[in-house]
Amino acid sequence: MKRFWDLAETIPDGPGWQIRLDGKPVRIPGGGALAVPSRPLADAIAAEWQAAGGEKGGDFSLQSMHLTRLASTAQERVAPAREAIALELARYGESDLLCYRAERPQRLVERQHIEWQPWLDWADRTLGARLVATAGIIHVPQDISALAALAAAVGAHDTIGLATLGVLVPALGSLVLGLAVTAGALSGAEAHAVSVLDDIFQEELWGRDADAHTGRLRVAVDVEVAARFLTLAQA
């Protein structure tokens, strides 16, 4: 795509903020003007546009404009379907990564307990969701009251929070870790490190697989962008 503007700036828009390019609003795919709830987030999105493509007429790609894409998703896809998306995300609690532990080797079993159990304890203590952990991959049904508590925690998020969880939860494989990030109990980087414990353990044993490592880095970027998106929106 060709850059067609010189100046990206933010302006107040009711209770929120718009991003304008030479005075014209940035628009979401459906045609509406992109609007976000805080000036820090709007400024960060404007900075993405200002940096894109260098000089006017240069090439740029929307794929690198992470905050813009996430804000657009929140406005166009999440806002009109909040209940359905909250329900979909809550279902991750039925098979949360943290609940399925290795049977062997013992070193991995111990590391999973040390790094994963504190977050199940956090969900119990903070959210009232007591999830049961098991060894192996056979599905273990969770108590309905725990799942209801997780669903309530998801449903309490606004549109921005749900959009953030929509990135975090699938990327981490864990609703609990996603909720810990949106609650401010974990940073995005910390949550990602916890979620890839098994991969790191295998890498320590057998050496680095270049493709797997590249994939982890890509997911880590998605997680950190989502966490930053929420932080900026709440600033």
mmCIF file of the C-alpha atoms, coordinates in Angstrom:
data_MODEL
# 
_entry.id   MODEL 
# 
loop_
_atom_site.group_PDB 
_atom_site.id 
_atom_site.type_symbol 
_atom_site.label_atom_id 
_atom_site.label_alt_id 
_atom_site.label_comp_id 
_atom_site.label_asym_id 
_atom_site.label_entity_id 
_atom_site.label_seq_id 
_atom_site.pdbx_PDB_ins_code 
_atom_site.Cartn_x 
_atom_site.Cartn_y 
_atom_site.Cartn_z 
_atom_site.occupancy 
_atom_site.B_iso_or_equiv 
_atom_site.pdbx_formal_charge 
_atom_site.auth_seq_id 
_atom_site.auth_comp_id 
_atom_site.auth_asym_id 
_atom_site.auth_atom_id 
_atom_site.pdbx_PDB_model_num 
ATOM 1   C CA . MET A 1 1   ? 0.000   0.000   0.000  1.00 0.00 ? 1   MET A CA 1 
ATOM 2   C CA . LYS A 1 2   ? 1.100   3.574   -0.637 1.00 0.00 ? 2   LYS A CA 1 
ATOM 3   C CA . ARG A 1 3   ? 1.310   6.169   2.088  1.00 0.00 ? 3   ARG A CA 1 
ATOM 4   C CA . PHE A 1 4   ? -1.006  9.075   1.305  1.00 0.00 ? 4   PHE A CA 1 
ATOM 5   C CA . TRP A 1 5   ? -0.564  11.388  4.305  1.00 0.00 ? 5   TRP A CA 1 
ATOM 6   C CA . ASP A 1 6   ? 2.071   13.532  5.968  1.00 0.00 ? 6   ASP A CA 1 
ATOM 7   C CA . LEU A 1 7   ? 0.731   14.003  9.505  1.00 0.00 ? 7   LEU A CA 1 
ATOM 8   C CA . ALA A 1 8   ? -0.930  11.529  11.870 1.00 0.00 ? 8   ALA A CA 1 
ATOM 9   C CA . GLU A 1 9   ? -2.502  13.169  14.908 1.00 0.00 ? 9   GLU A CA 1 
ATOM 10  C CA . THR A 1 10  ? -5.120  12.582  17.607 1.00 0.00 ? 10  THR A CA 1 
ATOM 11  C CA . ILE A 1 11  ? -8.247  14.619  18.340 1.00 0.00 ? 11  ILE A CA 1 
ATOM 12  C CA . PRO A 1 12  ? -10.965 14.309  21.003 1.00 0.00 ? 12  PRO A CA 1 
ATOM 13  C CA . ASP A 1 13  ? -14.081 12.438  19.880 1.00 0.00 ? 13  ASP A CA 1 
ATOM 14  C CA . GLY A 1 14  ? -16.836 12.528  22.487 1.00 0.00 ? 14  GLY A CA 1 
ATOM 15  C CA . PRO A 1 15  ? -15.647 10.371  25.387 1.00 0.00 ? 15  PRO A CA 1 
ATOM 16  C CA . GLY A 1 16  ? -12.784 8.957   23.305 1.00 0.00 ? 16  GLY A CA 1 
ATOM 17  C CA . TRP A 1 17  ? -10.163 9.861   20.732 1.00 0.00 ? 17  TRP A CA 1 
ATOM 18  C CA . GLN A 1 18  ? -9.807  9.645   16.962 1.00 0.00 ? 18  GLN A CA 1 
ATOM 19  C CA . ILE A 1 19  ? -6.671  9.275   14.863 1.00 0.00 ? 19  ILE A CA 1 
ATOM 20  C CA . ARG A 1 20  ? -6.553  11.527  11.807 1.00 0.00 ? 20  ARG A CA 1 
ATOM 21  C CA . LEU A 1 21  ? -4.271  11.510  8.793  1.00 0.00 ? 21  LEU A CA 1 
ATOM 22  C CA . ASP A 1 22  ? -3.926  15.024  7.361  1.00 0.00 ? 22  ASP A CA 1 
ATOM 23  C CA . GLY A 1 23  ? -7.279  15.771  8.996  1.00 0.00 ? 23  GLY A CA 1 
ATOM 24  C CA . LYS A 1 24  ? -9.075  12.673  7.720  1.00 0.00 ? 24  LYS A CA 1 
ATOM 25  C CA . PRO A 1 25  ? -10.074 9.947   10.206 1.00 0.00 ? 25  PRO A CA 1 
ATOM 26  C CA . VAL A 1 26  ? -8.500  6.507   10.104 1.00 0.00 ? 26  VAL A CA 1 
ATOM 27  C CA . ARG A 1 27  ? -11.306 4.144   9.193  1.00 0.00 ? 27  ARG A CA 1 
ATOM 28  C CA . ILE A 1 28  ? -11.964 0.541   10.149 1.00 0.00 ? 28  ILE A CA 1 
ATOM 29  C CA . PRO A 1 29  ? -12.687 -1.992  7.362  1.00 0.00 ? 29  PRO A CA 1 
ATOM 30  C CA . GLY A 1 30  ? -16.448 -1.504  7.735  1.00 0.00 ? 30  GLY A CA 1 
ATOM 31  C CA . GLY A 1 31  ? -16.077 2.202   6.993  1.00 0.00 ? 31  GLY A CA 1 
ATOM 32  C CA . GLY A 1 32  ? -16.542 3.781   10.419 1.00 0.00 ? 32  GLY A CA 1 
ATOM 33  C CA . ALA A 1 33  ? -13.961 6.096   11.979 1.00 0.00 ? 33  ALA A CA 1 
ATOM 34  C CA . LEU A 1 34  ? -11.570 4.363   14.361 1.00 0.00 ? 34  LEU A CA 1 
ATOM 35  C CA . ALA A 1 35  ? -12.030 5.623   17.935 1.00 0.00 ? 35  ALA A CA 1 
ATOM 36  C CA . VAL A 1 36  ? -10.301 4.535   21.139 1.00 0.00 ? 36  VAL A CA 1 
ATOM 37  C CA . PRO A 1 37  ? -11.021 5.305   24.813 1.00 0.00 ? 37  PRO A CA 1 
ATOM 38  C CA . SER A 1 38  ? -7.770  6.984   25.889 1.00 0.00 ? 38  SER A CA 1 
ATOM 39  C CA . ARG A 1 39  ? -5.339  9.540   24.559 1.00 0.00 ? 39  ARG A CA 1 
ATOM 40  C CA . PRO A 1 40  ? -2.250  7.390   25.297 1.00 0.00 ? 40  PRO A CA 1 
ATOM 41  C CA . LEU A 1 41  ? -3.652  4.616   23.101 1.00 0.00 ? 41  LEU A CA 1 
ATOM 42  C CA . ALA A 1 42  ? -4.656  7.086   20.389 1.00 0.00 ? 42  ALA A CA 1 
ATOM 43  C CA . ASP A 1 43  ? -1.175  8.653   20.478 1.00 0.00 ? 43  ASP A CA 1 
ATOM 44  C CA . ALA A 1 44  ? 0.462   5.230   20.171 1.00 0.00 ? 44  ALA A CA 1 
ATOM 45  C CA . ILE A 1 45  ? -1.734  4.342   17.189 1.00 0.00 ? 45  ILE A CA 1 
ATOM 46  C CA . ALA A 1 46  ? -1.004  7.711   15.584 1.00 0.00 ? 46  ALA A CA 1 
ATOM 47  C CA . ALA A 1 47  ? 2.711   6.990   16.059 1.00 0.00 ? 47  ALA A CA 1 
ATOM 48  C CA . GLU A 1 48  ? 2.269   3.706   14.155 1.00 0.00 ? 48  GLU A CA 1 
ATOM 49  C CA . TRP A 1 49  ? 0.748   5.616   11.249 1.00 0.00 ? 49  TRP A CA 1 
ATOM 50  C CA . GLN A 1 50  ? 3.336   8.381   11.392 1.00 0.00 ? 50  GLN A CA 1 
ATOM 51  C CA . ALA A 1 51  ? 6.145   5.837   11.216 1.00 0.00 ? 51  ALA A CA 1 
ATOM 52  C CA . ALA A 1 52  ? 4.544   3.718   8.494  1.00 0.00 ? 52  ALA A CA 1 
ATOM 53  C CA . GLY A 1 53  ? 6.210   3.859   5.117  1.00 0.00 ? 53  GLY A CA 1 
ATOM 54  C CA . GLY A 1 54  ? 8.497   6.813   5.676  1.00 0.00 ? 54  GLY A CA 1 
ATOM 55  C CA . GLU A 1 55  ? 7.748   9.639   3.275  1.00 0.00 ? 55  GLU A CA 1 
ATOM 56  C CA . LYS A 1 56  ? 4.365   10.287  1.709  1.00 0.00 ? 56  LYS A CA 1 
ATOM 57  C CA . GLY A 1 57  ? 3.972   8.028   -1.297 1.00 0.00 ? 57  GLY A CA 1 
ATOM 58  C CA . GLY A 1 58  ? 6.159   5.298   0.204  1.00 0.00 ? 58  GLY A CA 1 
ATOM 59  C CA . ASP A 1 59  ? 5.016   1.734   0.771  1.00 0.00 ? 59  ASP A CA 1 
ATOM 60  C CA . PHE A 1 60  ? 3.598   0.545   4.102  1.00 0.00 ? 60  PHE A CA 1 
ATOM 61  C CA . SER A 1 61  ? 1.910   -2.558  5.461  1.00 0.00 ? 61  SER A CA 1 
ATOM 62  C CA . LEU A 1 62  ? -0.983  -2.768  7.899  1.00 0.00 ? 62  LEU A CA 1 
ATOM 63  C CA . GLN A 1 63  ? 0.407   -6.086  9.145  1.00 0.00 ? 63  GLN A CA 1 
ATOM 64  C CA . SER A 1 64  ? 3.060   -4.228  11.146 1.00 0.00 ? 64  SER A CA 1 
ATOM 65  C CA . MET A 1 65  ? 0.541   -1.835  12.724 1.00 0.00 ? 65  MET A CA 1 
ATOM 66  C CA . HIS A 1 66  ? -0.365  -4.056  15.653 1.00 0.00 ? 66  HIS A CA 1 
ATOM 67  C CA . LEU A 1 67  ? -2.221  -1.573  17.851 1.00 0.00 ? 67  LEU A CA 1 
ATOM 68  C CA . THR A 1 68  ? -4.263  -0.292  14.915 1.00 0.00 ? 68  THR A CA 1 
ATOM 69  C CA . ARG A 1 69  ? -5.390  -3.790  14.002 1.00 0.00 ? 69  ARG A CA 1 
ATOM 70  C CA . LEU A 1 70  ? -6.288  -4.673  17.580 1.00 0.00 ? 70  LEU A CA 1 
ATOM 71  C CA . ALA A 1 71  ? -8.237  -1.436  18.079 1.00 0.00 ? 71  ALA A CA 1 
ATOM 72  C CA . SER A 1 72  ? -10.093 -2.077  14.824 1.00 0.00 ? 72  SER A CA 1 
ATOM 73  C CA . THR A 1 73  ? -10.929 -5.607  15.935 1.00 0.00 ? 73  THR A CA 1 
ATOM 74  C CA . ALA A 1 74  ? -12.253 -4.333  19.256 1.00 0.00 ? 74  ALA A CA 1 
ATOM 75  C CA . GLN A 1 75  ? -14.480 -1.753  17.597 1.00 0.00 ? 75  GLN A CA 1 
ATOM 76  C CA . GLU A 1 76  ? -15.766 -3.724  14.627 1.00 0.00 ? 76  GLU A CA 1 
ATOM 77  C CA . ARG A 1 77  ? -15.832 -7.335  15.775 1.00 0.00 ? 77  ARG A CA 1 
ATOM 78  C CA . VAL A 1 78  ? -15.840 -7.446  19.574 1.00 0.00 ? 78  VAL A CA 1 
ATOM 79  C CA . ALA A 1 79  ? -18.183 -4.583  20.447 1.00 0.00 ? 79  ALA A CA 1 
ATOM 80  C CA . PRO A 1 80  ? -21.167 -5.938  18.454 1.00 0.00 ? 80  PRO A CA 1 
ATOM 81  C CA . ALA A 1 81  ? -20.732 -9.492  19.801 1.00 0.00 ? 81  ALA A CA 1 
ATOM 82  C CA . ARG A 1 82  ? -19.550 -9.064  23.379 1.00 0.00 ? 82  ARG A CA 1 
ATOM 83  C CA . GLU A 1 83  ? -21.679 -11.824 24.919 1.00 0.00 ? 83  GLU A CA 1 
ATOM 84  C CA . ALA A 1 84  ? -20.801 -14.432 22.299 1.00 0.00 ? 84  ALA A CA 1 
ATOM 85  C CA . ILE A 1 85  ? -17.097 -13.634 22.496 1.00 0.00 ? 85  ILE A CA 1 
ATOM 86  C CA . ALA A 1 86  ? -17.105 -13.700 26.298 1.00 0.00 ? 86  ALA A CA 1 
ATOM 87  C CA . LEU A 1 87  ? -18.775 -17.113 26.205 1.00 0.00 ? 87  LEU A CA 1 
ATOM 88  C CA . GLU A 1 88  ? -16.260 -18.425 23.686 1.00 0.00 ? 88  GLU A CA 1 
ATOM 89  C CA . LEU A 1 89  ? -13.325 -17.220 25.776 1.00 0.00 ? 89  LEU A CA 1 
ATOM 90  C CA . ALA A 1 90  ? -14.794 -18.611 29.005 1.00 0.00 ? 90  ALA A CA 1 
ATOM 91  C CA . ARG A 1 91  ? -14.847 -22.090 27.458 1.00 0.00 ? 91  ARG A CA 1 
ATOM 92  C CA . TYR A 1 92  ? -11.048 -22.138 27.551 1.00 0.00 ? 92  TYR A CA 1 
ATOM 93  C CA . GLY A 1 93  ? -11.404 -22.686 31.298 1.00 0.00 ? 93  GLY A CA 1 
ATOM 94  C CA . GLU A 1 94  ? -12.691 -26.193 30.586 1.00 0.00 ? 94  GLU A CA 1 
ATOM 95  C CA . SER A 1 95  ? -9.254  -27.268 29.304 1.00 0.00 ? 95  SER A CA 1 
ATOM 96  C CA . ASP A 1 96  ? -6.796  -24.724 30.658 1.00 0.00 ? 96  ASP A CA 1 
ATOM 97  C CA . LEU A 1 97  ? -3.129  -25.428 29.897 1.00 0.00 ? 97  LEU A CA 1 
ATOM 98  C CA . LEU A 1 98  ? -2.209  -25.116 33.580 1.00 0.00 ? 98  LEU A CA 1 
ATOM 99  C CA . CYS A 1 99  ? -4.444  -28.059 34.507 1.00 0.00 ? 99  CYS A CA 1 
ATOM 100 C CA . TYR A 1 100 ? -2.689  -30.643 32.315 1.00 0.00 ? 100 TYR A CA 1 
ATOM 101 C CA . ARG A 1 101 ? 0.670   -31.695 33.708 1.00 0.00 ? 101 ARG A CA 1 
ATOM 102 C CA . ALA A 1 102 ? 3.377   -34.031 32.495 1.00 0.00 ? 102 ALA A CA 1 
ATOM 103 C CA . GLU A 1 103 ? 3.604   -37.527 33.950 1.00 0.00 ? 103 GLU A CA 1 
ATOM 104 C CA . ARG A 1 104 ? 7.355   -37.620 33.424 1.00 0.00 ? 104 ARG A CA 1 
ATOM 105 C CA . PRO A 1 105 ? 10.231  -36.742 33.608 1.00 0.00 ? 105 PRO A CA 1 
ATOM 106 C CA . GLN A 1 106 ? 10.196  -35.738 37.249 1.00 0.00 ? 106 GLN A CA 1 
ATOM 107 C CA . ARG A 1 107 ? 12.144  -32.533 36.638 1.00 0.00 ? 107 ARG A CA 1 
ATOM 108 C CA . LEU A 1 108 ? 9.416   -31.291 34.312 1.00 0.00 ? 108 LEU A CA 1 
ATOM 109 C CA . VAL A 1 109 ? 6.696   -32.391 36.720 1.00 0.00 ? 109 VAL A CA 1 
ATOM 110 C CA . GLU A 1 110 ? 8.341   -30.368 39.469 1.00 0.00 ? 110 GLU A CA 1 
ATOM 111 C CA . ARG A 1 111 ? 8.876   -27.294 37.297 1.00 0.00 ? 111 ARG A CA 1 
ATOM 112 C CA . GLN A 1 112 ? 5.266   -27.314 36.160 1.00 0.00 ? 112 GLN A CA 1 
ATOM 113 C CA . HIS A 1 113 ? 4.110   -27.484 39.755 1.00 0.00 ? 113 HIS A CA 1 
ATOM 114 C CA . ILE A 1 114 ? 6.403   -24.622 40.782 1.00 0.00 ? 114 ILE A CA 1 
ATOM 115 C CA . GLU A 1 115 ? 5.500   -22.335 37.860 1.00 0.00 ? 115 GLU A CA 1 
ATOM 116 C CA . TRP A 1 116 ? 1.892   -23.298 37.115 1.00 0.00 ? 116 TRP A CA 1 
ATOM 117 C CA . GLN A 1 117 ? 0.282   -24.122 40.446 1.00 0.00 ? 117 GLN A CA 1 
ATOM 118 C CA . PRO A 1 118 ? 0.640   -20.574 41.839 1.00 0.00 ? 118 PRO A CA 1 
ATOM 119 C CA . TRP A 1 119 ? -1.621  -19.310 39.048 1.00 0.00 ? 119 TRP A CA 1 
ATOM 120 C CA . LEU A 1 120 ? -4.270  -21.924 39.685 1.00 0.00 ? 120 LEU A CA 1 
ATOM 121 C CA . ASP A 1 121 ? -4.055  -20.884 43.342 1.00 0.00 ? 121 ASP A CA 1 
ATOM 122 C CA . TRP A 1 122 ? -4.397  -17.245 42.236 1.00 0.00 ? 122 TRP A CA 1 
ATOM 123 C CA . ALA A 1 123 ? -7.558  -18.096 40.263 1.00 0.00 ? 123 ALA A CA 1 
ATOM 124 C CA . ASP A 1 124 ? -9.003  -19.834 43.326 1.00 0.00 ? 124 ASP A CA 1 
ATOM 125 C CA . ARG A 1 125 ? -8.075  -17.055 45.727 1.00 0.00 ? 125 ARG A CA 1 
ATOM 126 C CA . THR A 1 126 ? -8.858  -14.060 43.498 1.00 0.00 ? 126 THR A CA 1 
ATOM 127 C CA . LEU A 1 127 ? -11.625 -15.255 41.186 1.00 0.00 ? 127 LEU A CA 1 
ATOM 128 C CA . GLY A 1 128 ? -13.209 -18.011 43.264 1.00 0.00 ? 128 GLY A CA 1 
ATOM 129 C CA . ALA A 1 129 ? -12.395 -20.544 40.540 1.00 0.00 ? 129 ALA A CA 1 
ATOM 130 C CA . ARG A 1 130 ? -10.854 -23.724 41.948 1.00 0.00 ? 130 ARG A CA 1 
ATOM 131 C CA . LEU A 1 131 ? -9.595  -25.718 38.984 1.00 0.00 ? 131 LEU A CA 1 
ATOM 132 C CA . VAL A 1 132 ? -8.362  -29.296 39.263 1.00 0.00 ? 132 VAL A CA 1 
ATOM 133 C CA . ALA A 1 133 ? -4.983  -30.289 37.789 1.00 0.00 ? 133 ALA A CA 1 
ATOM 134 C CA . THR A 1 134 ? -4.271  -33.746 36.397 1.00 0.00 ? 134 THR A CA 1 
ATOM 135 C CA . ALA A 1 135 ? -1.335  -35.687 34.971 1.00 0.00 ? 135 ALA A CA 1 
ATOM 136 C CA . GLY A 1 136 ? -1.678  -36.598 31.315 1.00 0.00 ? 136 GLY A CA 1 
ATOM 137 C CA . ILE A 1 137 ? -3.859  -35.334 28.481 1.00 0.00 ? 137 ILE A CA 1 
ATOM 138 C CA . ILE A 1 138 ? -7.167  -37.071 29.236 1.00 0.00 ? 138 ILE A CA 1 
ATOM 139 C CA . HIS A 1 139 ? -9.829  -34.409 29.689 1.00 0.00 ? 139 HIS A CA 1 
ATOM 140 C CA . VAL A 1 140 ? -10.916 -33.837 33.286 1.00 0.00 ? 140 VAL A CA 1 
ATOM 141 C CA . PRO A 1 141 ? -14.241 -32.028 33.788 1.00 0.00 ? 141 PRO A CA 1 
ATOM 142 C CA . GLN A 1 142 ? -13.986 -28.973 36.014 1.00 0.00 ? 142 GLN A CA 1 
ATOM 143 C CA . ASP A 1 143 ? -16.479 -28.078 38.716 1.00 0.00 ? 143 ASP A CA 1 
ATOM 144 C CA . ILE A 1 144 ? -19.365 -26.060 37.332 1.00 0.00 ? 144 ILE A CA 1 
ATOM 145 C CA . SER A 1 145 ? -18.967 -23.397 40.018 1.00 0.00 ? 145 SER A CA 1 
ATOM 146 C CA . ALA A 1 146 ? -15.322 -22.851 39.027 1.00 0.00 ? 146 ALA A CA 1 
ATOM 147 C CA . LEU A 1 147 ? -16.292 -22.482 35.362 1.00 0.00 ? 147 LEU A CA 1 
ATOM 148 C CA . ALA A 1 148 ? -19.076 -20.075 36.318 1.00 0.00 ? 148 ALA A CA 1 
ATOM 149 C CA . ALA A 1 149 ? -16.582 -17.967 38.278 1.00 0.00 ? 149 ALA A CA 1 
ATOM 150 C CA . LEU A 1 150 ? -14.256 -17.822 35.289 1.00 0.00 ? 150 LEU A CA 1 
ATOM 151 C CA . ALA A 1 151 ? -17.142 -16.893 33.000 1.00 0.00 ? 151 ALA A CA 1 
ATOM 152 C CA . ALA A 1 152 ? -18.093 -14.085 35.375 1.00 0.00 ? 152 ALA A CA 1 
ATOM 153 C CA . ALA A 1 153 ? -14.505 -12.820 35.384 1.00 0.00 ? 153 ALA A CA 1 
ATOM 154 C CA . VAL A 1 154 ? -14.436 -12.777 31.587 1.00 0.00 ? 154 VAL A CA 1 
ATOM 155 C CA . GLY A 1 155 ? -17.839 -11.122 31.355 1.00 0.00 ? 155 GLY A CA 1 
ATOM 156 C CA . ALA A 1 156 ? -16.736 -8.300  33.638 1.00 0.00 ? 156 ALA A CA 1 
ATOM 157 C CA . HIS A 1 157 ? -14.328 -7.048  30.961 1.00 0.00 ? 157 HIS A CA 1 
ATOM 158 C CA . ASP A 1 158 ? -15.256 -4.165  28.696 1.00 0.00 ? 158 ASP A CA 1 
ATOM 159 C CA . THR A 1 159 ? -14.795 -4.285  24.919 1.00 0.00 ? 159 THR A CA 1 
ATOM 160 C CA . ILE A 1 160 ? -11.095 -3.424  25.108 1.00 0.00 ? 160 ILE A CA 1 
ATOM 161 C CA . GLY A 1 161 ? -10.534 -6.066  27.785 1.00 0.00 ? 161 GLY A CA 1 
ATOM 162 C CA . LEU A 1 162 ? -12.336 -8.725  25.757 1.00 0.00 ? 162 LEU A CA 1 
ATOM 163 C CA . ALA A 1 163 ? -10.322 -7.842  22.656 1.00 0.00 ? 163 ALA A CA 1 
ATOM 164 C CA . THR A 1 164 ? -7.178  -8.187  24.753 1.00 0.00 ? 164 THR A CA 1 
ATOM 165 C CA . LEU A 1 165 ? -8.278  -11.562 26.113 1.00 0.00 ? 165 LEU A CA 1 
ATOM 166 C CA . GLY A 1 166 ? -9.144  -12.590 22.568 1.00 0.00 ? 166 GLY A CA 1 
ATOM 167 C CA . VAL A 1 167 ? -5.437  -12.394 21.762 1.00 0.00 ? 167 VAL A CA 1 
ATOM 168 C CA . LEU A 1 168 ? -3.985  -13.514 25.089 1.00 0.00 ? 168 LEU A CA 1 
ATOM 169 C CA . VAL A 1 169 ? -6.053  -16.606 25.818 1.00 0.00 ? 169 VAL A CA 1 
ATOM 170 C CA . PRO A 1 170 ? -5.523  -18.536 22.553 1.00 0.00 ? 170 PRO A CA 1 
ATOM 171 C CA . ALA A 1 171 ? -1.884  -17.435 22.405 1.00 0.00 ? 171 ALA A CA 1 
ATOM 172 C CA . LEU A 1 172 ? -1.164  -18.602 25.955 1.00 0.00 ? 172 LEU A CA 1 
ATOM 173 C CA . GLY A 1 173 ? -3.477  -21.623 25.868 1.00 0.00 ? 173 GLY A CA 1 
ATOM 174 C CA . SER A 1 174 ? -4.730  -20.527 29.258 1.00 0.00 ? 174 SER A CA 1 
ATOM 175 C CA . LEU A 1 175 ? -7.717  -18.504 30.377 1.00 0.00 ? 175 LEU A CA 1 
ATOM 176 C CA . VAL A 1 176 ? -6.180  -18.210 33.847 1.00 0.00 ? 176 VAL A CA 1 
ATOM 177 C CA . LEU A 1 177 ? -2.973  -16.643 32.531 1.00 0.00 ? 177 LEU A CA 1 
ATOM 178 C CA . GLY A 1 178 ? -4.945  -14.305 30.286 1.00 0.00 ? 178 GLY A CA 1 
ATOM 179 C CA . LEU A 1 179 ? -7.059  -13.136 33.213 1.00 0.00 ? 179 LEU A CA 1 
ATOM 180 C CA . ALA A 1 180 ? -3.929  -12.696 35.331 1.00 0.00 ? 180 ALA A CA 1 
ATOM 181 C CA . VAL A 1 181 ? -2.521  -10.347 32.682 1.00 0.00 ? 181 VAL A CA 1 
ATOM 182 C CA . THR A 1 182 ? -5.691  -8.256  32.389 1.00 0.00 ? 182 THR A CA 1 
ATOM 183 C CA . ALA A 1 183 ? -5.855  -8.081  36.195 1.00 0.00 ? 183 ALA A CA 1 
ATOM 184 C CA . GLY A 1 184 ? -2.303  -6.751  36.343 1.00 0.00 ? 184 GLY A CA 1 
ATOM 185 C CA . ALA A 1 185 ? -0.984  -9.773  38.247 1.00 0.00 ? 185 ALA A CA 1 
ATOM 186 C CA . LEU A 1 186 ? 1.327   -10.792 35.378 1.00 0.00 ? 186 LEU A CA 1 
ATOM 187 C CA . SER A 1 187 ? 2.993   -8.918  32.545 1.00 0.00 ? 187 SER A CA 1 
ATOM 188 C CA . GLY A 1 188 ? 2.549   -10.188 29.020 1.00 0.00 ? 188 GLY A CA 1 
ATOM 189 C CA . ALA A 1 189 ? 6.160   -11.345 28.906 1.00 0.00 ? 189 ALA A CA 1 
ATOM 190 C CA . GLU A 1 190 ? 5.840   -13.168 32.230 1.00 0.00 ? 190 GLU A CA 1 
ATOM 191 C CA . ALA A 1 191 ? 2.643   -14.916 31.152 1.00 0.00 ? 191 ALA A CA 1 
ATOM 192 C CA . HIS A 1 192 ? 4.214   -16.025 27.885 1.00 0.00 ? 192 HIS A CA 1 
ATOM 193 C CA . ALA A 1 193 ? 7.250   -17.406 29.707 1.00 0.00 ? 193 ALA A CA 1 
ATOM 194 C CA . VAL A 1 194 ? 4.968   -19.459 31.970 1.00 0.00 ? 194 VAL A CA 1 
ATOM 195 C CA . SER A 1 195 ? 2.960   -20.752 29.010 1.00 0.00 ? 195 SER A CA 1 
ATOM 196 C CA . VAL A 1 196 ? 5.996   -22.050 27.074 1.00 0.00 ? 196 VAL A CA 1 
ATOM 197 C CA . LEU A 1 197 ? 7.540   -23.925 29.990 1.00 0.00 ? 197 LEU A CA 1 
ATOM 198 C CA . ASP A 1 198 ? 7.191   -27.292 28.237 1.00 0.00 ? 198 ASP A CA 1 
ATOM 199 C CA . ASP A 1 199 ? 8.798   -25.983 25.047 1.00 0.00 ? 199 ASP A CA 1 
ATOM 200 C CA . ILE A 1 200 ? 11.709  -24.453 26.931 1.00 0.00 ? 200 ILE A CA 1 
ATOM 201 C CA . PHE A 1 201 ? 12.239  -27.672 28.863 1.00 0.00 ? 201 PHE A CA 1 
ATOM 202 C CA . GLN A 1 202 ? 12.412  -29.668 25.626 1.00 0.00 ? 202 GLN A CA 1 
ATOM 203 C CA . GLU A 1 203 ? 14.782  -27.115 24.150 1.00 0.00 ? 203 GLU A CA 1 
ATOM 204 C CA . GLU A 1 204 ? 17.083  -27.446 27.138 1.00 0.00 ? 204 GLU A CA 1 
ATOM 205 C CA . LEU A 1 205 ? 17.144  -31.217 26.616 1.00 0.00 ? 205 LEU A CA 1 
ATOM 206 C CA . TRP A 1 206 ? 17.443  -31.463 22.847 1.00 0.00 ? 206 TRP A CA 1 
ATOM 207 C CA . GLY A 1 207 ? 18.575  -28.065 21.616 1.00 0.00 ? 207 GLY A CA 1 
ATOM 208 C CA . ARG A 1 208 ? 16.778  -25.290 19.801 1.00 0.00 ? 208 ARG A CA 1 
ATOM 209 C CA . ASP A 1 209 ? 14.462  -25.948 16.886 1.00 0.00 ? 209 ASP A CA 1 
ATOM 210 C CA . ALA A 1 210 ? 14.673  -22.847 14.701 1.00 0.00 ? 210 ALA A CA 1 
ATOM 211 C CA . ASP A 1 211 ? 11.077  -22.999 13.450 1.00 0.00 ? 211 ASP A CA 1 
ATOM 212 C CA . ALA A 1 212 ? 9.642   -23.576 16.928 1.00 0.00 ? 212 ALA A CA 1 
ATOM 213 C CA . HIS A 1 213 ? 11.752  -20.741 18.328 1.00 0.00 ? 213 HIS A CA 1 
ATOM 214 C CA . THR A 1 214 ? 10.581  -18.366 15.605 1.00 0.00 ? 214 THR A CA 1 
ATOM 215 C CA . GLY A 1 215 ? 6.973   -19.342 16.298 1.00 0.00 ? 215 GLY A CA 1 
ATOM 216 C CA . ARG A 1 216 ? 7.409   -18.631 20.020 1.00 0.00 ? 216 ARG A CA 1 
ATOM 217 C CA . LEU A 1 217 ? 8.884   -15.220 19.297 1.00 0.00 ? 217 LEU A CA 1 
ATOM 218 C CA . ARG A 1 218 ? 5.937   -14.380 17.058 1.00 0.00 ? 218 ARG A CA 1 
ATOM 219 C CA . VAL A 1 219 ? 3.473   -15.376 19.764 1.00 0.00 ? 219 VAL A CA 1 
ATOM 220 C CA . ALA A 1 220 ? 5.466   -13.440 22.365 1.00 0.00 ? 220 ALA A CA 1 
ATOM 221 C CA . VAL A 1 221 ? 5.092   -10.284 20.261 1.00 0.00 ? 221 VAL A CA 1 
ATOM 222 C CA . ASP A 1 222 ? 1.321   -10.811 19.983 1.00 0.00 ? 222 ASP A CA 1 
ATOM 223 C CA . VAL A 1 223 ? 1.038   -11.260 23.748 1.00 0.00 ? 223 VAL A CA 1 
ATOM 224 C CA . GLU A 1 224 ? 3.118   -8.199  24.568 1.00 0.00 ? 224 GLU A CA 1 
ATOM 225 C CA . VAL A 1 225 ? 1.219   -6.040  22.069 1.00 0.00 ? 225 VAL A CA 1 
ATOM 226 C CA . ALA A 1 226 ? -2.106  -7.129  23.577 1.00 0.00 ? 226 ALA A CA 1 
ATOM 227 C CA . ALA A 1 227 ? -0.898  -6.360  27.101 1.00 0.00 ? 227 ALA A CA 1 
ATOM 228 C CA . ARG A 1 228 ? 0.403   -2.953  25.993 1.00 0.00 ? 228 ARG A CA 1 
ATOM 229 C CA . PHE A 1 229 ? -2.881  -2.248  24.188 1.00 0.00 ? 229 PHE A CA 1 
ATOM 230 C CA . LEU A 1 230 ? -4.818  -2.770  27.420 1.00 0.00 ? 230 LEU A CA 1 
ATOM 231 C CA . THR A 1 231 ? -2.375  -0.720  29.483 1.00 0.00 ? 231 THR A CA 1 
ATOM 232 C CA . LEU A 1 232 ? -2.576  2.215   27.070 1.00 0.00 ? 232 LEU A CA 1 
ATOM 233 C CA . ALA A 1 233 ? -6.380  1.991   26.893 1.00 0.00 ? 233 ALA A CA 1 
ATOM 234 C CA . GLN A 1 234 ? -6.612  2.169   30.688 1.00 0.00 ? 234 GLN A CA 1 
ATOM 235 C CA . ALA A 1 235 ? -4.077  5.013   31.077 1.00 0.00 ? 235 ALA A CA 1 
# 
